[in-house]
Amino acid sequence: MTNPVTTQPSGAIPAQPKPRDTVEATDCVIPGAGPADRPGERATLRLRETGPEEAGEPPRYAPEWLQLREPADAAARAHDLLDPLRIRLANLPGRADGTVIHDLGCGTGSMGRWLAPLLDGAQHWVLHDRDPYLLHFAAVASPRSAADGSRVSVETRRGDIARLTPDALHGASLVTASALLDVLTREEVGTLAAACAGAGCPALLTLSVAGRVDLTPSHPLDAEITEAFNDHQRRTGLLGPDAATVAAKAFAEHGATVRVHPSPWRLGPEHAALTEHWLRGWVGAAVEQRPDLGERAQRYLAERLATCAAGELRVVVHHSDLLALCRPRGGAS
């Protein structure tokens, strides 16, 4: 195992926008990513090379949104996928040396905080992200012990996960990611599947948006907002709500056994702050995609926020978790 924590320098946390009831395409919040500085930008991680206007340090995204959603993420992730994952990890070659887990687009490290305490044995987490502040936060806040008390160590790697290769995953026991697949393209998912298959390691990829939202009480505009939001998620070739289906096919084509399980957010009155942020982002993205929704969407958002503040709104945001059991190298089953 390597040193317990290797971090990148931290940065300042940017100021957050003040809440308001209007919807503006230039000021939307992308669910799963938090406040965005420019239209359409997904702020959890950056997957491509920065443009000339973004040369130098990438934007340092505030972790507040990721912290806000972390309890809902933890409650939603599919525990049914853990037993088959544990069985595969127990049978991997080199298991006695500990489990090496690569967390792609780690953000503030919520995946590690959820999963590390659920797995036995020594673990070494390799955290990948483009944002040095998030990498620092994730490393500092990482768990230090596994389910059986074994040691958990951490290192960070700053870089572009869209060009992942089997060599980058050499020695990996597992690849994980959370809220990642839906902000990848079909080609990038294919690259990820090929890298995992080439390294012979399984992948646990959680919380991909599924394109369905259930709100109680219902509203006549629910379906139209949902459709516009889904179209927005697919812009510029990103997979959005098609991510889990495309990823399952890509991993299967590389010989992996794939399981997909629902992992919905279930938001009630006790999640009012998260629901408010999610509503603003969901409606904001819909309006960015379809400006003609404008005034109707503003009224809709105001009504929904009032219902949320009154403790009367319940929301189910559907996601999918995917476990791909790639054929291990070295003959293990």
VMD Tcl script that draws the C-alpha trace (Angstrom):
set ca {
  {0.00 0.00 0.00}
  {1.09 3.59 -0.54}
  {0.93 6.64 1.66}
  {-2.41 7.24 3.42}
  {-3.23 10.57 1.75}
  {-1.72 12.43 -1.19}
  {-3.60 15.62 -1.98}
  {-3.59 18.50 -4.42}
  {-3.62 22.16 -3.28}
  {-6.98 23.55 -2.28}
  {-8.73 26.62 -3.65}
  {-11.25 29.20 -2.59}
  {-14.95 28.37 -2.58}
  {-16.87 30.60 -5.02}
  {-19.90 32.53 -3.83}
  {-23.21 30.81 -4.46}
  {-26.16 32.43 -6.30}
  {-28.96 33.77 -4.18}
  {-32.26 31.85 -4.43}
  {-35.06 33.32 -6.49}
  {-38.28 32.11 -8.04}
  {-37.58 33.07 -11.66}
  {-35.99 30.76 -14.19}
  {-33.13 32.06 -16.31}
  {-31.24 29.93 -18.79}
  {-27.97 31.65 -17.90}
  {-28.28 30.85 -14.21}
  {-29.49 27.29 -14.01}
  {-28.44 24.48 -11.72}
  {-27.79 21.12 -13.32}
  {-29.09 18.30 -11.11}
  {-26.14 16.20 -10.05}
  {-23.70 18.99 -10.68}
  {-24.59 22.05 -8.63}
  {-24.37 25.72 -9.59}
  {-22.89 26.33 -13.02}
  {-20.96 29.43 -14.04}
  {-21.92 29.32 -17.71}
  {-25.00 28.06 -19.59}
  {-25.04 24.29 -19.95}
  {-21.91 23.69 -17.89}
  {-21.95 20.60 -15.71}
  {-19.97 21.48 -12.66}
  {-19.29 18.21 -10.84}
  {-16.36 17.34 -13.08}
  {-14.90 18.50 -16.36}
  {-14.40 15.76 -18.94}
  {-12.76 17.54 -21.86}
  {-9.90 19.87 -22.55}
  {-10.56 23.45 -21.49}
  {-10.98 26.13 -24.12}
  {-8.78 29.21 -24.51}
  {-10.94 31.17 -22.11}
  {-10.39 28.49 -19.45}
  {-6.63 28.06 -19.76}
  {-4.76 27.39 -16.56}
  {-6.60 26.23 -13.46}
  {-10.02 24.68 -14.11}
  {-12.97 26.25 -12.27}
  {-13.04 25.23 -8.62}
  {-16.58 24.20 -7.90}
  {-17.96 24.67 -4.42}
  {-18.64 21.36 -2.67}
  {-21.84 22.61 -1.01}
  {-24.14 21.04 -3.62}
  {-22.31 17.72 -3.46}
  {-22.53 17.74 0.33}
  {-26.24 18.61 0.15}
  {-27.04 15.63 -2.06}
  {-24.75 13.13 -0.32}
  {-27.30 11.72 2.18}
  {-29.88 11.23 -0.59}
  {-27.25 9.55 -2.76}
  {-26.25 7.20 0.03}
  {-29.87 6.25 0.71}
  {-30.55 5.67 -2.99}
  {-27.61 3.51 -4.06}
  {-28.53 -0.10 -4.74}
  {-27.35 -2.34 -1.88}
  {-28.54 -5.36 -3.89}
  {-25.45 -4.98 -6.09}
  {-23.03 -5.26 -3.16}
  {-23.17 -9.02 -2.57}
  {-22.22 -9.97 -6.16}
  {-19.52 -7.31 -6.02}
  {-18.12 -8.70 -2.74}
  {-18.03 -12.21 -4.22}
  {-16.10 -11.02 -7.27}
  {-13.65 -8.99 -5.19}
  {-13.02 -11.96 -2.90}
  {-12.05 -14.07 -5.93}
  {-9.80 -11.57 -7.69}
  {-6.09 -12.41 -8.03}
  {-3.93 -10.59 -5.51}
  {-6.79 -10.11 -3.06}
  {-4.43 -10.73 -0.13}
  {-2.58 -7.53 -1.07}
  {-5.70 -5.44 -0.57}
  {-8.32 -3.89 -2.83}
  {-7.35 -1.02 -5.15}
  {-10.37 1.10 -6.09}
  {-10.33 3.86 -8.72}
  {-13.11 6.43 -8.15}
  {-13.71 8.41 -11.37}
  {-15.00 11.96 -11.13}
  {-14.83 11.63 -7.37}
  {-16.10 15.11 -6.50}
  {-15.96 15.47 -2.72}
  {-15.44 11.70 -2.28}
  {-18.97 10.66 -1.33}
  {-18.65 7.31 -3.12}
  {-15.71 6.32 -0.96}
  {-17.41 7.46 2.22}
  {-20.39 5.26 1.31}
  {-18.63 2.17 -0.07}
  {-15.37 1.80 1.89}
  {-17.16 1.08 5.21}
  {-19.29 -1.58 3.45}
  {-16.35 -3.66 2.18}
  {-13.99 -5.85 4.22}
  {-10.24 -5.82 3.88}
  {-7.52 -3.26 3.32}
  {-8.38 -0.75 0.60}
  {-6.45 1.82 -1.40}
  {-8.61 4.43 -3.13}
  {-7.31 6.33 -6.16}
  {-9.44 9.46 -6.56}
  {-9.72 11.00 -10.04}
  {-11.08 14.47 -10.83}
  {-10.19 17.59 -12.80}
  {-10.78 19.97 -9.88}
  {-7.85 20.18 -7.42}
  {-10.01 21.64 -4.66}
  {-12.48 18.75 -4.82}
  {-9.59 16.29 -4.83}
  {-8.19 17.89 -1.70}
  {-11.61 17.84 -0.02}
  {-12.20 14.20 -1.00}
  {-8.82 13.06 0.32}
  {-9.13 14.88 3.63}
  {-12.68 13.62 4.22}
  {-12.07 10.03 3.13}
  {-12.79 7.14 5.54}
  {-9.83 5.53 7.27}
  {-11.18 2.05 8.00}
  {-13.10 -0.68 6.20}
  {-16.07 -2.69 7.48}
  {-13.78 -5.04 9.41}
  {-11.48 -2.29 10.69}
  {-8.83 -2.78 8.01}
  {-6.89 0.26 6.86}
  {-8.13 2.51 4.03}
  {-5.56 4.71 2.27}
  {-6.07 7.35 -0.42}
  {-4.21 9.06 -3.24}
  {-5.43 11.62 -5.78}
  {-4.93 11.90 -9.53}
  {-5.91 15.01 -11.40}
  {-6.71 14.45 -15.06}
  {-9.17 13.77 -17.86}
  {-11.03 10.52 -17.23}
  {-12.55 10.58 -20.72}
  {-9.26 9.19 -22.05}
  {-8.95 6.38 -19.54}
  {-6.84 3.41 -20.64}
  {-6.27 -0.10 -19.28}
  {-2.73 0.99 -18.36}
  {-4.17 3.70 -16.09}
  {-6.13 0.96 -14.31}
  {-3.22 -1.46 -13.98}
  {-3.59 -3.31 -10.70}
  {-7.13 -2.03 -10.11}
  {-9.57 -4.27 -8.25}
  {-12.62 -2.06 -8.89}
  {-13.69 1.09 -10.74}
  {-16.42 3.23 -9.20}
  {-18.24 6.41 -10.17}
  {-21.30 8.31 -9.04}
  {-23.51 10.53 -11.23}
  {-20.99 10.16 -14.05}
  {-22.35 8.08 -16.93}
  {-25.07 10.56 -17.90}
  {-22.49 13.30 -18.56}
  {-20.43 11.09 -20.88}
  {-20.83 10.51 -24.60}
  {-21.36 7.11 -26.20}
  {-17.70 7.09 -27.26}
  {-16.51 7.92 -23.74}
  {-18.62 5.15 -22.21}
  {-17.14 2.77 -24.77}
  {-13.66 3.90 -23.72}
  {-14.51 3.33 -20.07}
  {-15.90 -0.15 -20.74}
  {-12.86 -1.08 -22.81}
  {-10.49 0.15 -20.09}
  {-12.24 -1.84 -17.37}
  {-12.38 -4.95 -19.55}
  {-8.71 -4.57 -20.46}
  {-7.76 -4.28 -16.81}
  {-10.06 -7.17 -15.85}
  {-11.74 -5.22 -13.07}
  {-15.44 -4.80 -12.24}
  {-17.17 -1.43 -12.32}
  {-19.83 -0.07 -9.96}
  {-21.36 3.00 -11.61}
  {-24.14 4.57 -9.58}
  {-26.85 7.22 -9.82}
  {-27.23 7.73 -13.56}
  {-30.37 9.74 -14.32}
  {-33.15 7.57 -15.74}
  {-35.29 10.32 -17.28}
  {-38.30 9.85 -14.99}
  {-39.53 12.05 -12.16}
  {-42.63 11.53 -10.01}
  {-43.98 14.56 -8.14}
  {-46.79 14.48 -5.59}
  {-49.08 16.34 -5.88}
  {-48.96 16.21 -9.66}
  {-49.11 19.26 -11.96}
  {-50.21 19.57 -15.61}
  {-46.74 20.84 -16.61}
  {-44.78 17.96 -15.04}
  {-44.50 15.90 -18.22}
  {-43.50 18.84 -20.42}
  {-40.77 19.96 -18.01}
  {-39.49 16.36 -17.79}
  {-39.31 16.01 -21.57}
  {-37.48 19.32 -21.99}
  {-35.04 18.45 -19.22}
  {-34.29 15.06 -20.79}
  {-33.64 16.74 -24.14}
  {-31.30 19.15 -22.39}
  {-29.36 16.27 -20.85}
  {-28.78 14.80 -24.33}
  {-27.40 18.01 -25.81}
  {-23.94 17.97 -27.40}
  {-24.03 14.19 -27.63}
  {-24.17 13.44 -23.90}
  {-26.10 10.32 -22.95}
  {-28.32 11.75 -20.21}
  {-31.17 9.35 -19.43}
  {-29.88 6.82 -22.01}
  {-26.63 6.33 -20.07}
  {-27.37 3.13 -18.17}
  {-28.73 1.35 -21.25}
  {-25.80 2.38 -23.42}
  {-23.27 1.48 -20.72}
  {-24.85 -1.93 -20.10}
  {-24.55 -2.74 -23.81}
  {-20.97 -1.45 -24.01}
  {-19.80 -3.57 -21.07}
  {-21.69 -6.62 -22.33}
  {-19.96 -6.30 -25.70}
  {-16.67 -6.67 -23.81}
  {-17.86 -9.89 -22.18}
  {-18.94 -8.46 -18.83}
  {-21.90 -9.70 -16.83}
  {-24.03 -6.62 -16.24}
  {-26.67 -5.91 -13.62}
  {-28.75 -2.72 -13.52}
  {-30.79 -1.80 -10.47}
  {-33.01 1.22 -9.71}
  {-31.61 3.77 -7.24}
  {-34.19 6.56 -6.88}
  {-33.93 9.64 -4.75}
  {-37.02 9.77 -2.51}
  {-37.35 13.35 -1.33}
  {-39.86 14.39 1.30}
  {-40.30 17.33 3.70}
  {-37.06 16.42 5.50}
  {-35.15 17.04 2.23}
  {-36.56 20.52 1.59}
  {-33.18 22.19 0.92}
  {-32.11 19.52 -1.57}
  {-35.53 19.50 -3.24}
  {-35.43 23.29 -3.66}
  {-32.00 23.20 -5.30}
  {-33.02 20.28 -7.48}
  {-36.25 22.01 -8.57}
  {-34.40 25.16 -9.63}
  {-31.94 23.12 -11.65}
  {-34.51 20.83 -13.19}
  {-36.77 23.65 -14.34}
  {-33.82 25.86 -15.28}
  {-32.38 23.22 -17.60}
  {-35.81 22.68 -19.18}
  {-36.13 26.40 -19.92}
  {-32.60 26.55 -21.30}
  {-33.61 23.79 -23.70}
  {-37.03 25.28 -24.49}
  {-37.16 29.05 -23.94}
  {-40.81 29.02 -25.01}
  {-41.64 27.49 -21.61}
  {-40.57 30.81 -20.05}
  {-43.47 32.38 -18.15}
  {-45.30 29.09 -17.62}
  {-42.17 27.57 -16.13}
  {-41.67 30.56 -13.83}
  {-45.18 30.16 -12.45}
  {-44.67 26.41 -12.17}
  {-41.43 26.83 -10.25}
  {-42.96 29.37 -7.87}
  {-45.86 27.00 -7.15}
  {-43.58 24.04 -6.64}
  {-41.25 25.97 -4.33}
  {-44.22 27.12 -2.25}
  {-45.47 23.54 -1.94}
  {-41.98 22.41 -0.98}
  {-41.67 25.13 1.68}
  {-45.04 24.06 3.11}
  {-43.75 20.48 3.50}
  {-46.34 19.14 1.06}
  {-44.15 18.15 -1.90}
  {-42.71 14.70 -2.44}
  {-40.40 13.88 -5.33}
  {-38.99 10.63 -6.68}
  {-36.05 11.23 -9.02}
  {-35.30 7.95 -10.75}
  {-31.70 6.81 -11.23}
  {-30.01 3.56 -12.19}
  {-26.99 1.80 -10.67}
  {-24.92 -0.51 -12.85}
  {-22.56 -3.30 -11.83}
  {-20.38 -4.69 -14.61}
  {-18.45 -7.83 -13.70}
  {-15.70 -7.83 -16.32}
  {-13.78 -11.04 -16.88}
  {-10.84 -10.92 -14.48}
  {-7.32 -11.33 -15.74}
  {-5.27 -14.20 -14.35}
  {-7.97 -16.86 -14.49}
  {-10.09 -16.00 -11.44}
  {-13.81 -16.56 -11.77}
}
mol new
graphics top color blue
foreach p $ca { graphics top sphere $p radius 0.5 }
foreach p [lrange $ca 0 end-1] q [lrange $ca 1 end] { graphics top cylinder $p $q radius 0.2 }
display resetview
